[in-house]
Amino acid sequence: MIKRNMLNALAASLLLLLVSCSSEAQVKVGSKVPEFQLKDQDGKLFDVSTVLGKQPLVIYFYPKDETNICTKEACSFRDAFAEFGEYGAKVIGISSDNVASHQEFAQHHQLPFTLLADTANQVRQLFGVPKAMMFPGRVTYVVDKQGVVVHQFNSIREAEKHVSEALTALKTMK
């Protein structure tokens, strides 16, 4: 009976590992960032091509506005916003929430950066952001001025580490 329980636990663990790591992002270090357009929290169309070649970008995908871990992540980006500015980086958060949700989220937590509404998950798919179990993944990309991804960090649980990873990548670019 103990062996059977251990085997079941092992099988469940392997299945969880396979599901949570089932695909790697298509956009990897060394890839050009794909071009895309989405509406921001103010309802204005944001076109990534207008900032490519002008400044580094930190593009982070997150599951949902106002959830515990996503709020911690967004507030960590907010709290480090001045540091990102020192490197001339533009911070962009992307989730499937709509413009109104992003606007409320940005106002509620005084987020000084761009939030983009990818309601159809087209940009998430364009980047190849993997799911974490049944949830949308949490991946951060650091993009240089030429539009090349220089760093990628993927962790659903370590939300605040996305900020430190991005800052470290920006420091190495200088």
Buried (B, 14 or more C-beta within 10 A) or exposed (E): EEEEEEEEEEEEEEEEEEEBEEEEBEBEEEBEBBEBEBBBBEEEEBEBEEBBEEEBBBBBBBBBBEBEBBBEBBBBBBEBBEBBEEBEBBBBBBBBBBBEBBBBBBEEBEBEBBBBBBBEBEBBEBBBBBBBEEEBBBBBBBBBBEBBBBBBBBBBEBBBBBBEBBBEBBEEBE
